Amino acid sequence: MSKYHIYGIGAALVDTEIEVSNDDLKNLNIDKGLMTLVDEVRQKELGEYLSGHLTASKRASGGSGANSIIGANYFGANNFYSCKVSDDSNGDFYLKDMANAGVTCNKNDQRISSESNKGVTGKCLVLITPDAERTMLTHLGISATLSENELDLSAAKNSQYVYLEGYLVTSPTAKAAAIKLRETAEANNVKTAISLSDPGMVEFFGTGLKEMIGNKVDLLFCNEHEGMGFVGAKTVQEAAEGLKQYARAFAITLGSKGAFVFDGNKFHNIAPHPVKAIDSNGAGDMFAGAFLYAITHGHDYARAGQLASRASAEVVSDFGPRLRPEQHKQILKSVLG
């Protein structure tokens, strides 16, 4: 049996959430609902502008792929995560937080102080508007230099799935690492999964995402806007047909309308779990993490979709991209018995 259920790769970001108004976004000239890369100077300017606002959550280790891996871990999976942090306080915090979540990280117990580790650990300001939409301003820091050096290919070969974070497409070295990881998985009969991550990634880095996908991945995650944009479709149904070219199976999240899942043979309409949305940050990440947990633990795609729908709904009902550990147990019991 494989040692790890999921091997993930993605940016290592320390997240801070802040409540803002739509006027704040306009004043700051920020595109709502997207992830925007910013440099350290710009992020500092934004932090100063927003310093008087309510911080909605404590800092936490994040990044899209990390959120999914942590979520799956709390459900009961045993996972590995490749990332890159610097020798600074945020880097120390990040690795300790991941370890506390039970995730094995590359070099988290033998991080080497060298030129390659100098710089700053990535940070993300997550701006939450009253309609629960999240807008992310990300300074990748040292994550921009994530590369094949951070891969543990022996761990990848000993996993059920490798999971690629779509945001990696913005960095040439990180994209190359993701492709190397996917190719290694394919050569060793390890299943492959990817998230398209963000409409902006689809719009501006679509070609790179297709390079990361290669011939075809086993499982693809996206929301309806990402799916339609990726294949140039006007409806979710058209997107679903188009995605068959890139993935053997996929899950399209539909927000308050649930999800649309293709298991390789048939489609499943996944019902939503109605909640009052407060913060959409991490909803898609939790969906992917819960889904991957379920299918690596013997559940079919319909049941996996039900668990993922419930878990992602619980995430948006409170601030922050994660659930508490005890919430995972409650959700598991209520959905999977």
ChimeraX attribute file (.defattr): number of C-alpha atoms within 10 A of each C-alpha:
attribute: neighborCount
match mode: 1-to-1
recipient: residues
	/A:1	7
	/A:2	14
	/A:3	14
	/A:4	20
	/A:5	26
	/A:6	32
	/A:7	31
	/A:8	27
	/A:9	30
	/A:10	27
	/A:11	29
	/A:12	32
	/A:13	30
	/A:14	23
	/A:15	24
	/A:16	20
	/A:17	25
	/A:18	22
	/A:19	20
	/A:20	19
	/A:21	14
	/A:22	15
	/A:23	10
	/A:24	15
	/A:25	15
	/A:26	11
	/A:27	9
	/A:28	12
	/A:29	9
	/A:30	16
	/A:31	13
	/A:32	17
	/A:33	19
	/A:34	16
	/A:35	22
	/A:36	16
	/A:37	15
	/A:38	17
	/A:39	12
	/A:40	16
	/A:41	10
	/A:42	14
	/A:43	18
	/A:44	13
	/A:45	12
	/A:46	15
	/A:47	14
	/A:48	10
	/A:49	12
	/A:50	17
	/A:51	11
	/A:52	9
	/A:53	12
	/A:54	11
	/A:55	18
	/A:56	17
	/A:57	15
	/A:58	11
	/A:59	19
	/A:60	20
	/A:61	25
	/A:62	27
	/A:63	26
	/A:64	27
	/A:65	30
	/A:66	27
	/A:67	25
	/A:68	29
	/A:69	34
	/A:70	31
	/A:71	30
	/A:72	28
	/A:73	23
	/A:74	23
	/A:75	21
	/A:76	18
	/A:77	23
	/A:78	21
	/A:79	25
	/A:80	26
	/A:81	28
	/A:82	26
	/A:83	27
	/A:84	31
	/A:85	32
	/A:86	25
	/A:87	17
	/A:88	14
	/A:89	11
	/A:90	21
	/A:91	23
	/A:92	15
	/A:93	17
	/A:94	26
	/A:95	24
	/A:96	17
	/A:97	16
	/A:98	21
	/A:99	15
	/A:100	11
	/A:101	16
	/A:102	18
	/A:103	24
	/A:104	19
	/A:105	22
	/A:106	19
	/A:107	16
	/A:108	20
	/A:109	11
	/A:110	7
	/A:111	15
	/A:112	12
	/A:113	10
	/A:114	9
	/A:115	8
	/A:116	14
	/A:117	18
	/A:118	14
	/A:119	14
	/A:120	19
	/A:121	27
	/A:122	27
	/A:123	26
	/A:124	25
	/A:125	23
	/A:126	24
	/A:127	27
	/A:128	26
	/A:129	22
	/A:130	13
	/A:131	12
	/A:132	20
	/A:133	18
	/A:134	24
	/A:135	23
	/A:136	23
	/A:137	22
	/A:138	23
	/A:139	25
	/A:140	26
	/A:141	23
	/A:142	23
	/A:143	25
	/A:144	19
	/A:145	20
	/A:146	29
	/A:147	20
	/A:148	18
	/A:149	14
	/A:150	18
	/A:151	21
	/A:152	17
	/A:153	15
	/A:154	9
	/A:155	18
	/A:156	27
	/A:157	22
	/A:158	20
	/A:159	25
	/A:160	22
	/A:161	27
	/A:162	30
	/A:163	27
	/A:164	29
	/A:165	27
	/A:166	28
	/A:167	24
	/A:168	27
	/A:169	26
	/A:170	17
	/A:171	17
	/A:172	15
	/A:173	18
	/A:174	26
	/A:175	25
	/A:176	19
	/A:177	24
	/A:178	30
	/A:179	20
	/A:180	17
	/A:181	26
	/A:182	26
	/A:183	16
	/A:184	18
	/A:185	22
	/A:186	16
	/A:187	11
	/A:188	13
	/A:189	13
	/A:190	21
	/A:191	18
	/A:192	26
	/A:193	26
	/A:194	26
	/A:195	25
	/A:196	25
	/A:197	22
	/A:198	20
	/A:199	22
	/A:200	17
	/A:201	24
	/A:202	24
	/A:203	12
	/A:204	12
	/A:205	16
	/A:206	19
	/A:207	14
	/A:208	20
	/A:209	24
	/A:210	16
	/A:211	14
	/A:212	26
	/A:213	25
	/A:214	14
	/A:215	10
	/A:216	18
	/A:217	21
	/A:218	20
	/A:219	22
	/A:220	26
	/A:221	26
	/A:222	26
	/A:223	22
	/A:224	22
	/A:225	19
	/A:226	23
	/A:227	29
	/A:228	23
	/A:229	19
	/A:230	23
	/A:231	18
	/A:232	12
	/A:233	17
	/A:234	12
	/A:235	13
	/A:236	18
	/A:237	14
	/A:238	14
	/A:239	21
	/A:240	23
	/A:241	12
	/A:242	17
	/A:243	23
	/A:244	16
	/A:245	12
	/A:246	18
	/A:247	22
	/A:248	18
	/A:249	23
	/A:250	26
	/A:251	28
	/A:252	26
	/A:253	29
	/A:254	19
	/A:255	17
	/A:256	15
	/A:257	14
	/A:258	22
	/A:259	23
	/A:260	22
	/A:261	22
	/A:262	23
	/A:263	16
	/A:264	14
	/A:265	7
	/A:266	9
	/A:267	16
	/A:268	15
	/A:269	15
	/A:270	24
	/A:271	16
	/A:272	20
	/A:273	16
	/A:274	14
	/A:275	14
	/A:276	12
	/A:277	18
	/A:278	19
	/A:279	26
	/A:280	25
	/A:281	27
	/A:282	24
	/A:283	27
	/A:284	31
	/A:285	30
	/A:286	32
	/A:287	31
	/A:288	34
	/A:289	28
	/A:290	32
	/A:291	29
	/A:292	28
	/A:293	28
	/A:294	26
	/A:295	18
	/A:296	17
	/A:297	13
	/A:298	10
	/A:299	16
	/A:300	13
	/A:301	24
	/A:302	20
	/A:303	18
	/A:304	25
	/A:305	30
	/A:306	23
	/A:307	24
	/A:308	31
	/A:309	30
	/A:310	23
	/A:311	28
	/A:312	29
	/A:313	25
	/A:314	22
	/A:315	27
	/A:316	25
	/A:317	17
	/A:318	20
	/A:319	23
	/A:320	23
	/A:321	27
	/A:322	26
	/A:323	20
	/A:324	10
	/A:325	13
	/A:326	10
	/A:327	16
	/A:328	21
	/A:329	13
	/A:330	12
	/A:331	17
	/A:332	17
	/A:333	10
	/A:334	11
	/A:335	14
	/A:336	12
	/A:337	7
